[in-house]
Amino acid sequence: MNEIGERLKQLRKEYLKLTQTELADQIGVTGAAISRIEKGERMASMQILRSICRAFNVRQAWLETGEEPIFEPPTEADELAQLLKGASENPTKALLFRIIASLPDYLLVDLRREIRQIMRKLPPQPPDEE
């Protein structure tokens, strides 16, 4: 039974939406190596497992045993990076981020208080529909 290979294939196809070659390129191996691991023709080395986990924020315990969750919880830095990525697509948000980032620390406390007051006055947002 090749459970690691099956989980690797599931990760690659369902979650990462990558080809074998694309995944391989990101961790420094060949697409053929990934193919052999997925088919059970080759065992994944500890180095390959660690590279996959590091590159895609995957829990090694999930790859090895199937123990969920699949992904490591995002760090605060990950969440900020995601926010900034979204802001780059909206000029107003991007400008506000730049302004806030340029403020001295002592002004941020006052700004936070003002933003909280504004947020309290807003009507509740309906939940996102999926």
C-alpha positions in Angstrom: 0.0 0.0 0.0 1.4 3.4 -1.0 -0.5 5.8 1.2 2.1 8.6 1.1 2.1 8.5 -2.7 -1.7 8.6 -2.7 -1.8 11.5 -0.3 0.9 13.3 -2.4 -1.2 12.9 -5.5 -4.3 14.1 -3.7 -2.4 17.1 -2.4 -1.0 17.9 -5.8 -4.2 17.6 -7.8 -7.0 18.6 -5.4 -5.4 21.2 -3.2 -2.4 22.7 -5.1 -3.8 22.2 -8.6 -0.2 21.4 -9.9 1.2 19.0 -12.4 3.9 16.6 -11.3 6.5 18.7 -13.1 5.2 22.0 -11.5 5.4 20.4 -8.0 8.8 18.9 -8.7 10.2 22.2 -9.9 9.2 23.9 -6.7 11.0 21.4 -4.5 14.0 20.7 -6.7 13.3 17.2 -8.0 12.2 15.8 -11.4 8.6 15.2 -12.4 9.6 11.6 -12.9 10.6 11.3 -9.2 7.1 12.6 -8.2 5.5 10.2 -10.6 7.4 7.2 -9.2 6.5 8.3 -5.6 2.8 8.6 -6.5 2.7 5.2 -8.2 4.5 3.5 -5.3 7.6 2.7 -7.3 9.8 4.8 -5.0 9.6 5.8 -1.4 9.6 9.5 -0.7 12.8 10.4 1.1 12.7 12.5 4.3 14.3 15.3 2.4 11.5 15.3 -0.3 8.8 15.1 2.4 10.3 18.1 4.3 10.7 20.0 1.0 7.0 19.5 0.2 6.0 20.5 3.7 8.1 23.6 3.6 7.1 24.7 0.1 3.4 24.2 0.5 2.8 24.6 4.3 1.7 21.0 4.6 1.9 19.1 7.9 4.4 16.2 7.6 2.1 14.1 9.9 -0.6 14.3 7.3 1.7 13.2 4.5 3.1 10.3 6.6 -0.1 9.1 8.4 -3.1 11.0 7.0 -3.6 12.7 10.4 -5.5 16.0 9.7 -5.4 18.9 9.3 -3.5 18.8 6.0 -2.0 22.3 6.2 -0.2 24.1 9.0 -2.3 27.0 10.4 -1.4 30.3 8.8 0.9 32.5 10.7 0.3 36.2 11.3 2.8 36.9 8.6 0.9 34.6 6.1 -2.4 36.4 6.9 -0.8 39.8 6.4 0.7 38.7 3.1 -2.7 37.5 2.0 -4.3 40.8 2.9 -1.6 42.7 1.1 -2.0 40.6 -2.0 -5.8 41.4 -2.0 -5.0 45.1 -1.4 -2.8 45.2 -4.4 -5.8 44.6 -6.6 -7.7 47.5 -5.0 -6.1 50.9 -5.4 -7.9 52.4 -2.4 -6.9 49.6 -0.1 -3.4 49.7 -1.4 -3.2 53.5 -0.6 -4.6 53.0 2.9 -2.0 50.2 3.6 0.8 52.5 2.5 -0.5 55.4 4.6 -0.9 53.2 7.7 2.6 51.6 7.2 4.2 55.1 7.0 2.6 56.4 10.3 4.7 56.6 13.4 3.8 54.0 16.1 2.4 56.6 18.5 -0.3 57.5 16.1 -1.4 54.0 15.4 -3.0 53.7 18.8 -5.3 56.6 18.1 -6.0 55.4 14.6 -7.0 52.0 15.9 -9.4 53.6 18.3 -11.0 55.7 15.5 -11.3 52.6 13.3 -13.0 50.6 16.0 -15.5 53.5 16.5 -16.3 53.5 12.8 -16.6 49.7 12.7 -19.2 49.8 15.6 -21.4 52.2 13.5 -21.4 50.0 10.4 -24.4 47.7 9.8 -23.7 44.0 10.1 -22.4 42.4 7.0 -24.4 39.4 5.5 -22.4 36.2 5.4 -20.6 35.4 2.2 -22.6 33.0 0.0 -20.7 30.1 -1.5 
